[in-house]
Amino acid sequence: MVKELPHCKSKACRVLATSRSSLKYKSIKNDEHIHNKLNELAIANPREGFWACYYRLRNRNEKINHKRLHRVYKEMKLPLRRKVKKRLPARVKERLEIPSSFTRTWSIDFTSDALSSTKKFRSFNVIDDFNREILFIETDYSLKSSRVIWVLNHLVNRFGKPTRIRMDNGPEFVANIAKEWSEIKGIEFKYIQPGKPTQNAYIERFNRTFRNIVLDSYIFDTIDEVREVTANFINDYNNERPHDSLGGISPINFRKMKEENLDIFVKEKTEPGLKAVVQ
């Protein structure tokens, strides 16, 4: 065993600009009283932070310096874990595209309302961007991501697979199950920029129509009444209701005329601030 030489300590202290006596210094502070007080507060109020503890002790006439209290507070590992905000992936601004054919781009979104009993319900709306045709409206008290995937699978089997689906950044759409489904199906999910609803203007415009004609026009007592009125609305909207953006033609008739290569006069009309291009 090598014996430590005194002059080595002296040289090290000179290099570090510190006193030799400080190397053997032991604090005589007794923080047991503070430990007990903080432990008592942590048990009684587990969701309160440092400053709440500090002011509680002050209100009890405990004169403890906040720096000393904070040192002990950290030694006891009492700081609450802060909730970190989830960062969304970067969303690229894109011009709204008008597909050249049916089942190329779908837009999806949610609307919500309440029954006469104040019980809330939601609807999951899917439209085709080509002719604004309603592909599906699923209505229920709760619509989880698994239910959304079920609806999309049903529509793919019925109409065929779209190239892309446009949506906002809602929690139902950013779930891992939806991401995995899109990768398996080879469908591109196009997320709009946060706070930019005009980038998903087709479904936003449809939501306003759906709310005006159905949700705001009836007082529903049951979810079955909502589904019945919605089914009638879908039938009228797709087959009978004229659309200004389609030249006064209903969505299904517009699609049939396009498939038969008939000339259609469509008045150029877009929402304020919306620029649309043909895909």
Order of alpha helices (4+ residues) and beta strands (2+ residues): alpha-alpha-alpha-alpha-beta-beta-beta-beta-alpha-beta-alpha-beta-alpha-alpha-alpha-beta
